[in-house]
Amino acid sequence: NPSATVVITGHPDDGTAAPRRESLARQRAENAKSYLVDRHSIDASRIKTETDLTDTSNRGEAVIVVTMNP
């Protein structure tokens, strides 16, 4: 859907050392973005990446949220 936008939030693992937590979460989100762009030809300008170091329910994951815009 060309009107959809995507936000990918990267989360660190529980056992990741504090100095590396944010970079790991960022890398995880960027890898998910690269997959969507390379494999599914989604326009990179429609994908935003961010990190969340506090959400304990999604540790070790990249969470993808798609918003359908009218």
Secondary structure, 3 states (H helix, E strand, C coil): CCCEEEEEEECCCCCCCHHHHHHHHHHHHHHHHHHHHHHHCCCHHHEEEEECCCCHHHCCCEEEEEEECC
